[in-house]
Amino acid sequence: MVRVRKVQPLEGFKVSLEFTDGTVKTVDLEPYLRGPIFEPIRQDQSRFRSVRVDEELGTIIWEGGADIDPDVLRWDRVPVQPEGASH
């Protein structure tokens, strides 16, 4: 399984990700930041920029429990929208 090794926040809601297979890519996370758990991250750039890698999960996380599936990030999968999430 390919997992996230490194993350670096860029401008806006973009991040540079390095994966365990050596792939490096820039991902715009804006479409993934939907639902109540992501609302504080969308509203505060400093909170967004606090993103880090959870080595156990192999993906990116934020304080408060928000994370994004590493397969979604690596393979450009469509994020699952939480029930009741607005676009």
Backbone as CSV, one residue per row, in Angstrom:
resi,resn,N_x,N_y,N_z,CA_x,CA_y,CA_z,C_x,C_y,C_z
1,MET,0.835,-1.190,0.000,0.000,0.000,0.000,0.874,1.246,0.000
2,VAL,0.497,2.181,-0.819,1.220,3.445,-0.902,0.638,4.396,0.136
3,ARG,1.527,5.010,0.896,1.112,5.929,1.953,1.886,7.235,1.832
4,VAL,1.442,8.256,2.549,2.088,9.566,2.531,3.299,9.538,3.453
5,ARG,4.429,10.017,2.942,5.665,10.092,3.719,5.932,11.507,4.217
6,LYS,5.652,12.515,3.355,5.911,13.913,3.710,4.798,14.798,3.157
7,VAL,4.548,15.900,3.865,3.597,16.896,3.393,4.189,18.279,3.630
8,GLN,3.962,19.156,2.666,4.371,20.557,2.801,3.232,21.426,2.285
9,PRO,2.670,22.288,3.153,1.610,23.189,2.686,2.172,24.208,1.699
10,LEU,1.378,24.520,0.690,1.728,25.515,-0.319,0.704,26.643,-0.234
11,GLU,0.487,27.381,-1.331,-0.475,28.470,-1.317,-1.905,27.929,-1.369
12,GLY,-2.827,28.727,-0.861,-4.235,28.322,-0.864,-4.423,27.040,-0.070
13,PHE,-5.115,26.090,-0.679,-5.340,24.793,-0.048,-4.517,23.693,-0.715
14,LYS,-3.415,24.073,-1.327,-2.555,23.096,-1.996,-1.469,22.595,-1.050
15,VAL,-1.082,21.333,-1.269,0.026,20.735,-0.528,0.894,19.961,-1.506
16,SER,2.163,19.854,-1.157,3.076,18.967,-1.855,3.164,17.693,-1.016
17,LEU,2.937,16.555,-1.673,2.962,15.273,-0.981,4.045,14.379,-1.557
18,GLU,4.754,13.689,-0.678,5.687,12.652,-1.100,5.137,11.332,-0.571
19,PHE,5.046,10.349,-1.466,4.488,9.053,-1.115,5.590,8.017,-0.944
20,THR,5.248,6.914,-0.301,6.228,5.871,-0.020,6.735,5.180,-1.278
21,ASP,6.067,5.362,-2.417,6.558,4.797,-3.679,7.483,5.769,-4.408
22,GLY,7.791,6.912,-3.757,8.705,7.896,-4.341,8.019,8.985,-5.143
23,THR,6.736,8.850,-5.410,5.987,9.855,-6.156,5.866,11.131,-5.335
24,VAL,6.067,12.268,-5.995,5.851,13.582,-5.390,4.825,14.289,-6.255
25,LYS,3.788,14.828,-5.629,2.779,15.535,-6.409,2.173,16.656,-5.596
26,THR,1.652,17.638,-6.297,0.925,18.734,-5.689,-0.557,18.420,-5.795
27,VAL,-1.255,18.557,-4.677,-2.689,18.266,-4.627,-3.417,19.478,-4.067
28,ASP,-4.467,19.903,-4.757,-5.338,20.952,-4.237,-6.382,20.258,-3.362
29,LEU,-6.319,20.496,-2.060,-7.201,19.812,-1.117,-8.568,20.473,-0.979
30,GLU,-8.784,21.615,-1.614,-10.046,22.338,-1.444,-11.263,21.441,-1.660
31,PRO,-11.323,20.605,-2.698,-12.513,19.768,-2.886,-12.717,18.722,-1.785
32,TYR,-11.674,18.413,-1.052,-11.750,17.388,-0.009,-12.157,17.948,1.352
33,LEU,-12.080,19.252,1.493,-12.320,19.878,2.797,-13.791,20.226,2.966
34,ARG,-14.618,19.201,3.020,-16.066,19.347,3.143,-16.544,18.682,4.427
35,GLY,-17.581,19.225,4.999,-18.161,18.649,6.199,-17.694,19.369,7.450
36,PRO,-18.381,19.129,8.548,-18.124,19.859,9.792,-16.700,19.704,10.331
37,ILE,-16.093,18.535,10.173,-14.744,18.340,10.727,-13.709,19.190,9.996
38,PHE,-13.984,19.526,8.720,-13.038,20.318,7.932,-13.329,21.817,7.967
39,GLU,-14.501,22.212,8.465,-14.872,23.630,8.445,-13.841,24.529,9.138
40,PRO,-13.339,24.180,10.338,-12.318,25.033,10.970,-11.046,25.151,10.122
41,ILE,-10.719,24.107,9.379,-9.521,24.113,8.522,-9.743,25.039,7.331
42,ARG,-10.947,25.020,6.764,-11.269,25.900,5.630,-11.277,27.362,6.053
43,GLN,-11.651,27.633,7.286,-11.815,29.008,7.760,-10.528,29.644,8.270
44,ASP,-9.484,28.857,8.480,-8.267,29.368,9.128,-7.027,28.804,8.436
45,GLN,-6.358,29.646,7.660,-5.162,29.197,6.929,-4.074,28.669,7.859
46,SER,-3.937,29.250,9.035,-2.903,28.748,9.952,-3.240,27.336,10.407
47,ARG,-4.510,27.049,10.583,-4.923,25.691,10.937,-4.673,24.745,9.757
48,PHE,-5.010,25.199,8.542,-4.740,24.379,7.360,-3.251,24.057,7.262
49,ARG,-2.423,25.063,7.499,-0.976,24.903,7.363,-0.362,24.049,8.472
50,SER,-1.152,23.688,9.483,-0.653,22.817,10.551,-0.734,21.336,10.170
51,VAL,-1.086,21.056,8.926,-1.190,19.680,8.436,0.123,18.930,8.689
52,ARG,-0.001,17.661,9.031,1.186,16.835,9.254,0.881,15.396,8.847
53,VAL,1.917,14.580,8.795,1.762,13.169,8.448,1.605,12.359,9.727
54,ASP,0.592,11.520,9.754,0.439,10.531,10.822,1.122,9.272,10.310
55,GLU,2.264,8.929,10.896,3.054,7.801,10.400,2.338,6.472,10.566
56,GLU,1.505,6.362,11.588,0.765,5.114,11.792,-0.297,4.927,10.708
57,LEU,-1.020,6.008,10.392,-2.060,5.939,9.369,-1.502,6.075,7.957
58,GLY,-0.343,6.716,7.840,0.259,6.923,6.521,-0.473,7.944,5.689
59,THR,-1.061,8.926,6.353,-1.778,9.960,5.629,-1.636,11.298,6.346
60,ILE,-2.263,12.323,5.771,-2.200,13.651,6.371,-3.343,13.827,7.368
61,ILE,-3.031,14.564,8.435,-4.008,14.804,9.493,-3.887,16.230,10.002
62,TRP,-4.940,16.649,10.693,-4.960,17.915,11.393,-5.432,17.653,12.811
63,GLU,-5.104,18.577,13.694,-5.615,18.500,15.061,-7.145,18.492,15.007
64,GLY,-7.760,17.723,15.850,-9.213,17.634,15.866,-9.743,16.386,15.183
65,GLY,-8.846,15.598,14.585,-9.265,14.328,14.008,-9.510,14.313,12.517
66,ALA,-9.330,15.417,11.828,-9.538,15.439,10.381,-8.378,14.743,9.677
67,ASP,-8.713,13.916,8.692,-7.706,13.277,7.856,-8.310,12.996,6.488
68,ILE,-7.450,12.663,5.540,-7.899,12.323,4.186,-7.234,11.000,3.816
69,ASP,-8.032,10.082,3.299,-7.554,8.758,2.924,-6.358,8.879,1.969
70,PRO,-5.249,8.175,2.255,-4.074,8.282,1.392,-4.317,7.778,-0.028
71,ASP,-5.218,6.820,-0.208,-5.529,6.345,-1.567,-6.236,7.418,-2.379
72,VAL,-7.075,8.215,-1.722,-7.738,9.338,-2.388,-6.679,10.323,-2.880
73,LEU,-5.706,10.606,-2.022,-4.653,11.566,-2.365,-3.741,11.049,-3.475
74,ARG,-3.339,9.811,-3.380,-2.369,9.254,-4.337,-2.984,9.012,-5.707
75,TRP,-4.193,8.479,-5.721,-4.787,8.036,-6.984,-5.862,8.979,-7.502
76,ASP,-5.946,10.207,-6.943,-6.898,11.224,-7.407,-8.335,10.717,-7.391
77,ARG,-8.678,9.984,-6.363,-10.037,9.468,-6.254,-10.981,10.578,-5.814
78,VAL,-12.231,10.414,-6.146,-13.253,11.387,-5.762,-13.529,11.211,-4.274
79,PRO,-13.467,12.307,-3.521,-13.729,12.181,-2.086,-15.187,11.848,-1.806
80,VAL,-15.401,11.068,-0.788,-16.761,10.781,-0.337,-17.252,11.995,0.428
81,GLN,-18.413,12.487,0.069,-18.971,13.653,0.748,-19.734,13.196,1.977
82,PRO,-19.390,13.738,3.137,-20.144,13.383,4.335,-21.616,13.731,4.169
83,GLU,-22.498,12.953,4.788,-23.919,13.227,4.713,-24.211,14.620,5.230
84,GLY,-24.956,15.375,4.472,-25.309,16.728,4.885,-24.259,17.768,4.549
85,ALA,-23.163,17.366,3.898,-22.111,18.332,3.543,-22.569,19.182,2.382
86,SER,-22.252,20.440,2.433,-22.588,21.338,1.323,-21.372,21.494,0.419
87,HIS,-21.623,21.843,-0.824,-20.530,22.008,-1.798,-20.050,23.402,-1.837
